[in-house]
Structures are given as C-alpha cells and as structure tokens.
Amino acid sequence: MEQRKATKVNVDNQVTIATSNNLIFHGKTKHFKLKYYFMREVQKNDELQLIYCKTEDQLADMLTKPLSKTKFETLRDKIGVCSKTCKGEC
C-alpha cells in the first residue's frame, strides 16, 4: 500500500520533538544521533509526524506502565472500555 500522508505519532516529550526537528546536534545528544537522523528523514519525507500529547492524555500508558487505579480507570474511560462492574453505565 502507498502511504499518502504522514503517520501521526503522539509523543509526551517535547524535548524529543524539538531534537528530532533541530538540525544541530549538541554534544549531549551524540549517543542517539542515528535514531534522530532517521526521524528527521521520515519527517522530511512526510512519512511521520510527531505530535505533542500531554502525559495525562497518553492512552498507551495503560498498556505499558504500572498505573494507579484512578489513572487506569480514567484512561480506560477515554478509550470507551467498560469493566464488568459498570453494567453498561460508562
């Protein structure tokens, strides 16, 4: 399949977005230079677009991090998943 527009990736780290867009590498970033060269290239080719997403809105966290019950339930509600105890009230 041909990709017609950029894949949007939500990122909760503004430094990551700034570094991937910045044409100048600083000494502290040289150890991950290769990854950001790749990121710049795919962004330049309009294959990928990094979009800032606040940490509290990062839905993937519920699948990748241990969370408090409250935080887990908040994210679960945002994707529209009900627990057995909600009985269709969500």
N, C-alpha and C positions, 0 to 999 in steps of 0.2 A: 504494500500500500504506500502511496505517496503522502508525505506529510505536507499539508497545505499551510498550516500556521503553527506557531511555537507552542510547545507543551508547557503549560504553566505549572511551576513548582512552588509551593508555599514554603517559605523559609522564615524561621523565627529569630534569625541572627542577622542584624543589619550590617555588621562588620563583614560577614561572608558575602553579602550582596555587593557592598562597596569594594571589597577586594577583588571580586570577580569582574567588576566594571572598571577598575582602576588600571591604567596602562603601565603604571610604575610599580614595581615590586620593591618592597622595603626589605632590609636585611632580616627582619624577624619573620618574614613570610617565605623565605627561600626554601625551607624544608618541604613545603607543599606546592611548589611552583608548577609542577607538571599538571596537577589537578586543575589549577586555575587557568592555565593555558588552554586546557580542554574546555573548561566552562566558557571562557571568552570566545573561543572559536564557535561553539554551538550556539551561543547567544548572537554572535555576529551573523551567523548563517540563518538566523531566525528559526532555529530548531528548538530552543529552550528559552523560557523567560522566568527569571526568579522574581517572585512577588513576596513582599514582606507580609507576614502574618503574625499577629501578636501571639505570644506563648500561650495565653489562656484560650485562644481560639484554634490552636493546633490540634485538630481531631486525631491525627496519627498517634499522639501521645498515649491515648488509651490502649493502643496496641503494642507500644514499645517501651513504656515506662511504668514503674510501680506508682500508683496514684492513691490519694486519699479517697475514701468512699464518696465524699461530696463532689470532688473534682471528676471522678469517674462517672458519676451519675449525671453531672452537668454535660460532659462531652457525649455521653450515651444519648441524652435527650436531644442534643444538637443534630445527631445523625438519624433520629427518629426510631430508635430501637427501644422496645418496651421490655421490662423484666416480667417474670411470671407473676409478681405481686401487684403490678399496676392494673391488671384486668381491663386493658383497653382504654384506660383513662389518660394515657400520655398523648 
